[in-house]
Amino acid sequence: MTPARMLPLLLAALLAAAPVRAGEALVVIVHPDSGLAQLTKAQATDIFMGRQRRLPNGQLALPVEQVAPGETRSEFYKQLVNLALPQVRAYWATLYFSGKAQPPRQTESPEETLEVVAANRGAIGFVEESKVDHRVRVVLRLDGKSLP
């Protein structure tokens, strides 16, 4: 393959792995039929950090996190609990090996996160706001702005 033909492929790969765009809000999402209209940051923290195994409505929670290339996961935990990703990993290693909790289910892309949340009433995940579609409901914006 010639360099001229490789350039578009390389650019597409770099864009797919691009970090969260500056100014792009991260949002916490749930299944539209979960019965939740919104969550507080403290409630989301408790769910994603394994302190709470149920959603506020009593339904068993299935937290989902993206581990795809890029900065979405790192930025999410920085905004949610003010921890760097290595600190989050160490936290989960302690909980997992003590048998106290299971880490969130991992997905490889925003689309996979949307699919998992849309298919499971108790699922809760996070994506960039621009990725949200009709299959999910936003219950928390991590930029502090109010929900519509």
Contacts in CASP RR format, 6 or more apart in sequence:
PFRMAT RR
TARGET T0000
AUTHOR 0000-0000-0000
METHOD contacts of the structure
MODEL  1
MTPARMLPLLLAALLAAAPVRAGEALVVIVHPDSGLAQLTKAQATDIFMG
RQRRLPNGQLALPVEQVAPGETRSEFYKQLVNLALPQVRAYWATLYFSGK
AQPPRQTESPEETLEVVAANRGAIGFVEESKVDHRVRVVLRLDGKSLP
16 69 0 8 1.000
17 68 0 8 1.000
17 69 0 8 1.000
17 70 0 8 1.000
18 70 0 8 1.000
19 70 0 8 1.000
19 71 0 8 1.000
19 72 0 8 1.000
19 75 0 8 1.000
20 26 0 8 1.000
20 70 0 8 1.000
20 71 0 8 1.000
20 72 0 8 1.000
20 75 0 8 1.000
20 128 0 8 1.000
21 128 0 8 1.000
23 143 0 8 1.000
24 128 0 8 1.000
24 129 0 8 1.000
24 130 0 8 1.000
25 128 0 8 1.000
25 129 0 8 1.000
25 141 0 8 1.000
25 142 0 8 1.000
25 143 0 8 1.000
25 145 0 8 1.000
26 72 0 8 1.000
26 75 0 8 1.000
26 76 0 8 1.000
26 79 0 8 1.000
26 126 0 8 1.000
26 127 0 8 1.000
26 128 0 8 1.000
26 129 0 8 1.000
26 141 0 8 1.000
26 142 0 8 1.000
26 143 0 8 1.000
27 126 0 8 1.000
27 127 0 8 1.000
27 128 0 8 1.000
27 129 0 8 1.000
27 132 0 8 1.000
27 138 0 8 1.000
27 140 0 8 1.000
27 141 0 8 1.000
27 142 0 8 1.000
28 39 0 8 1.000
28 44 0 8 1.000
28 124 0 8 1.000
28 125 0 8 1.000
28 126 0 8 1.000
28 138 0 8 1.000
28 139 0 8 1.000
28 140 0 8 1.000
28 141 0 8 1.000
28 142 0 8 1.000
29 113 0 8 1.000
29 114 0 8 1.000
29 117 0 8 1.000
29 124 0 8 1.000
29 125 0 8 1.000
29 126 0 8 1.000
29 127 0 8 1.000
29 132 0 8 1.000
29 136 0 8 1.000
29 137 0 8 1.000
29 138 0 8 1.000
29 139 0 8 1.000
30 36 0 8 1.000
30 39 0 8 1.000
30 55 0 8 1.000
30 117 0 8 1.000
30 122 0 8 1.000
30 123 0 8 1.000
30 124 0 8 1.000
30 125 0 8 1.000
30 136 0 8 1.000
30 137 0 8 1.000
30 139 0 8 1.000
31 117 0 8 1.000
31 118 0 8 1.000
31 120 0 8 1.000
31 121 0 8 1.000
31 122 0 8 1.000
31 123 0 8 1.000
31 136 0 8 1.000
31 137 0 8 1.000
32 135 0 8 1.000
32 136 0 8 1.000
32 137 0 8 1.000
33 121 0 8 1.000
34 55 0 8 1.000
34 57 0 8 1.000
34 59 0 8 1.000
34 121 0 8 1.000
34 122 0 8 1.000
34 137 0 8 1.000
35 57 0 8 1.000
36 55 0 8 1.000
36 56 0 8 1.000
36 57 0 8 1.000
36 137 0 8 1.000
36 139 0 8 1.000
37 137 0 8 1.000
37 139 0 8 1.000
37 147 0 8 1.000
38 139 0 8 1.000
38 140 0 8 1.000
38 147 0 8 1.000
39 47 0 8 1.000
39 56 0 8 1.000
39 139 0 8 1.000
39 140 0 8 1.000
40 140 0 8 1.000
41 80 0 8 1.000
41 140 0 8 1.000
41 142 0 8 1.000
43 52 0 8 1.000
43 56 0 8 1.000
44 80 0 8 1.000
44 124 0 8 1.000
44 139 0 8 1.000
44 140 0 8 1.000
45 51 0 8 1.000
45 80 0 8 1.000
45 81 0 8 1.000
46 52 0 8 1.000
47 55 0 8 1.000
47 61 0 8 1.000
47 63 0 8 1.000
47 124 0 8 1.000
48 63 0 8 1.000
48 65 0 8 1.000
48 77 0 8 1.000
48 80 0 8 1.000
48 81 0 8 1.000
48 104 0 8 1.000
48 124 0 8 1.000
49 81 0 8 1.000
49 91 0 8 1.000
50 63 0 8 1.000
50 95 0 8 1.000
50 101 0 8 1.000
51 101 0 8 1.000
52 61 0 8 1.000
53 60 0 8 1.000
53 61 0 8 1.000
53 101 0 8 1.000
54 60 0 8 1.000
54 61 0 8 1.000
55 61 0 8 1.000
55 122 0 8 1.000
55 124 0 8 1.000
59 121 0 8 1.000
59 122 0 8 1.000
60 122 0 8 1.000
61 122 0 8 1.000
61 123 0 8 1.000
61 124 0 8 1.000
62 105 0 8 1.000
62 116 0 8 1.000
62 120 0 8 1.000
62 122 0 8 1.000
62 123 0 8 1.000
62 124 0 8 1.000
63 104 0 8 1.000
63 105 0 8 1.000
63 123 0 8 1.000
63 124 0 8 1.000
63 125 0 8 1.000
64 104 0 8 1.000
64 105 0 8 1.000
64 106 0 8 1.000
64 107 0 8 1.000
64 113 0 8 1.000
64 116 0 8 1.000
64 117 0 8 1.000
64 123 0 8 1.000
64 124 0 8 1.000
64 125 0 8 1.000
65 73 0 8 1.000
65 76 0 8 1.000
65 104 0 8 1.000
65 105 0 8 1.000
65 106 0 8 1.000
65 107 0 8 1.000
65 113 0 8 1.000
65 125 0 8 1.000
65 126 0 8 1.000
66 72 0 8 1.000
66 73 0 8 1.000
66 76 0 8 1.000
66 106 0 8 1.000
66 107 0 8 1.000
66 108 0 8 1.000
66 109 0 8 1.000
66 110 0 8 1.000
66 112 0 8 1.000
66 113 0 8 1.000
66 126 0 8 1.000
66 127 0 8 1.000
67 73 0 8 1.000
67 106 0 8 1.000
67 107 0 8 1.000
67 108 0 8 1.000
68 107 0 8 1.000
68 108 0 8 1.000
68 109 0 8 1.000
68 110 0 8 1.000
72 110 0 8 1.000
72 126 0 8 1.000
72 127 0 8 1.000
72 128 0 8 1.000
73 85 0 8 1.000
74 84 0 8 1.000
74 85 0 8 1.000
76 126 0 8 1.000
76 142 0 8 1.000
77 83 0 8 1.000
77 84 0 8 1.000
77 85 0 8 1.000
77 88 0 8 1.000
78 84 0 8 1.000
79 142 0 8 1.000
79 143 0 8 1.000
80 142 0 8 1.000
81 88 0 8 1.000
83 91 0 8 1.000
92 101 0 8 1.000
92 103 0 8 1.000
95 101 0 8 1.000
95 103 0 8 1.000
96 102 0 8 1.000
96 103 0 8 1.000
104 125 0 8 1.000
105 116 0 8 1.000
107 113 0 8 1.000
107 116 0 8 1.000
110 127 0 8 1.000
110 128 0 8 1.000
110 131 0 8 1.000
111 131 0 8 1.000
113 125 0 8 1.000
113 126 0 8 1.000
113 127 0 8 1.000
114 127 0 8 1.000
114 131 0 8 1.000
114 132 0 8 1.000
114 133 0 8 1.000
114 135 0 8 1.000
114 136 0 8 1.000
115 135 0 8 1.000
116 123 0 8 1.000
117 123 0 8 1.000
117 124 0 8 1.000
117 125 0 8 1.000
117 135 0 8 1.000
117 136 0 8 1.000
118 135 0 8 1.000
118 136 0 8 1.000
124 139 0 8 1.000
126 142 0 8 1.000
129 138 0 8 1.000
129 141 0 8 1.000
132 138 0 8 1.000
138 147 0 8 1.000
139 147 0 8 1.000
140 147 0 8 1.000
141 147 0 8 1.000
END
